[in-house]
Amino acid sequence: GEIVKEAGCGYLVKYGDVADLSEVLRSALVKSDINRRLVQLGRNYIERHLAWDNIVSQVEELYEGCLH
């Protein structure tokens, strides 16, 4: 949920809130344009923050910091 919120790429529903989940699902079924936008936001977030190249760079920086 934290990543979805940060990336703005999906719907969040409070755990156990069946009525809200039902409403969100109904809404998602009729708003395909919004869903396409959410998918694109998710892809962008993954490419910027979770792609392997970025992770490797972060780990290398962490290791270098430990050595100095």
Residue, then its C-alpha position, 0 to 999 in steps of 0.5 A: g500500500e505504501i508504494v501504491k500511495e507514493a506512486g499514485c498508481g492504484y486504489l487503496v482500500k482499508y483492510g476489511d472494508v468490503a463496501d469500499l472495496s466493492e465500490v472501488l472495483r465497480s468504479a475501476l470497471v467503468k473507468s478504463d482511462i483512469n486505469r490506463r493512467l494508473v498502470q503508466l504511473g506504476r510503470n514509471y515508478i518501477e522504472r525510476h525506483l525499483a529497476w535492477d540498475n537503480i538497486v545495484s547503484q544504491v547497493e554499491e553506494l551503500y558498500e562504498g560508504c561502509l568502506h570509507 
